[in-house]
Amino acid sequence: MYNWCVRRVGIADLGSNTARLVAFEFEPEIWFRMVGTIREPVRLGEGMARDGRLTRAAVERAMAAVELFEDYAGAVDLDEIEILATSAVRDAANRDEVLGPIRDHGYAVRVLAGEEEAELGVLAAANSFDLDDAWVLDVGGGSAQLSRMQDRRYMGGGAFPLGAVRLTEAFLDSDPPTESQVTSLERFIEERLGDQVARMRESGLPLIAMGGTARNLARLEMKRRRYPLAVMHGYRFSRDGLETIVGELLEMSVTERVDVAGIRPYRADVVVAGALVYRWIVRHAGLDAIEISGHGVREGALYRRFLPSPHLVDDVRRFTIENLAARHREPRGHVDRVRTLSRALFRGLSPLHRLGERELELLIAASVLHDIGTNLDYYRHHRHGAYVLSSVALPGFTHREQALLALLVRYHRKGRPKADDFGLLLGKRDIDMLAQLTACLRMAESLERSRAGRVSNVEVAVDESRILLELTADEPPTVELWEARGHGELFRQAFDRELVVKAID
């Protein structure tokens, strides 16, 4: 049966370099997911550095992209398309030449002012990072938005003429660029951003980087490091890595950059200009890394539809887990009981593991998602679930935490917990912690083995030689006791104690 609360919308961004439509499906205030995307390199801002006007060819490319979006929307049954126009259209003296034909197709186009574009970026960051305060930078094709986020709200910023297409046309007309061209471009950046970056340095706050330029550069470092997660959002792109990559790109011709794995071919001619903006800011703000965002203006626009004002989820990390669980239709009764039992075990075993609330939060997240792999198949569902959790963005979680969460799901059924392919992200203490949290999760799952809710509570007693688990049950938990008692070796490895499990008479 169709859920009439579910909506399917497309949000399109007519940028200076690319036009992209992202299709979202969502149930307001409950869950959302991306269900499709089309990207077309229209280079709308091409030639604007000369006379401030959109060229006829650029307008034709933009219209072709809109017609493509229109056809796609009909094919996948989108309820509507929202079209956002950014720097190129905003700044063009002849912007009606592209707006008029689009509106003739029946689409309303919202031309974003620079400040509104910056505000949407902050909204996306506030709902996808576990940060209250930060700077947010989005280097597009025509402009760069630099904003201050405070208490998860937009606290000022705007758009600056520092887009990759615009800067390439204005300064980098050699292939590869000359040293004097780079110097002139950096001087221009300083004139436009010097005061803002000085305040950034004084604040000591992190920088969240949005847009295709940042993601392409970070992808290069991830490939070189053989990074174990195939996830861009939340990646910490090091200053050293940025310096190395920018230095190498400056030595390459456009043709050579096209062949570099990780750089989109349609960005090869403009990626250096955008990279220089990031390098200059990182240097002068004294940053050791930047936080890469997979979200941006389109997601900011989605949150305005998804949530009532002020369009903020209450808790980014909790919403991430609840959103994923809702999309995969996890059985709530079983999940709630495993979560309750996991929490009780964690609390009762705290004298041995001495872990904190952050680690409990990871355990709770794993208890909610432990069976997510059954959506593919019951057999090996622990492996399927681990694959899902290591392959999707988990906003609000660090990549280290994401690796631990994937491993908790991987080992919630059987096997000795280990780092597997995530050694680059984990230390020895993490492996010890993984064993302890896995013991809690596996035991909680075992006490719900029949999925009948027989075990309503577990009391934990710890002494020098053993861990005693006393189960409260409404009826004899025969199968639960049988399974729970099979985890003695796991508990010895994790806590160096013998395990005793019994039901209270």
Salt bridges, closest charged atoms under 4 A:
ASP13 OD2 - ARG298 NH1 3.36
GLU25 OE2 - ARG8 NH1 3.01
GLU25 OE1 - ARG33 NH2 2.84
GLU46 OE1 - ARG61 NH2 3.10
GLU67 OE2 - HIS105 NE2 3.86
GLU70 OE1 - HIS105 ND1 3.07
GLU80 OE2 - ARG7 NH2 2.67
GLU80 OE2 - ARG305 NH1 2.94
GLU82 OE2 - ARG110 NH1 2.53
GLU82 OE1 - ARG305 NE 3.06
ASP91 OD2 - ARG166 NH2 2.74
GLU97 OE2 - ARG53 NH2 3.40
GLU116 OE2 - ARG110 NE 3.15
GLU116 OE2 - ARG304 NH1 3.17
GLU117 OE1 - ARG90 NH1 2.86
ASP130 OD2 - ARG358 NH1 3.10
ASP133 OD1 - ARG148 NH1 3.99
GLU186 OE2 - ARG279 NH2 3.01
GLU191 OE1 - ARG192 NH1 3.34
GLU243 OE2 - ARG283 NE 2.75
GLU248 OE1 - ARG224 NH2 2.52
ASP269 OD2 - ARG43 NH1 2.94
ASP288 OD1 - ARG236 NH2 3.53
GLU291 OE2 - ARG236 NH1 2.42
ASP315 OD2 - ARG318 NH1 3.87
ASP336 OD1 - ARG332 NH2 3.57
ASP336 OD1 - ARG339 NH2 2.43
GLU357 OE2 - ARG347 NH1 2.70
GLU361 OE2 - ARG317 NE 2.97
ASP371 OD2 - HIS334 NE2 3.44
ASP371 OD2 - HIS370 NE2 3.19
ASP371 OD1 - HIS381 NE2 3.11
ASP371 OD1 - HIS412 NE2 3.60
ASP371 OD2 - ARG451 NH2 2.51
GLU401 OE1 - ARG317 NH1 2.83
GLU401 OE2 - ARG358 NE 2.89
ASP430 OD1 - ARG400 NH2 2.76
ASP432 OD2 - LYS428 NZ 3.27
GLU445 OE1 - HIS334 NE2 3.14
GLU445 OE1 - HIS370 NE2 3.01
GLU448 OE1 - HIS334 ND1 2.73
GLU448 OE2 - ARG337 NE 2.83
ASP463 OD2 - ARG466 NE 3.74
GLU470 OE2 - LYS502 NZ 3.77
GLU475 OE1 - ARG454 NE 3.55
GLU480 OE1 - ARG454 NH1 3.28
GLU483 OE1 - ARG449 NE 2.67
GLU489 OE1 - ARG492 NH2 2.92
GLU498 OE1 - ARG492 NH1 2.97
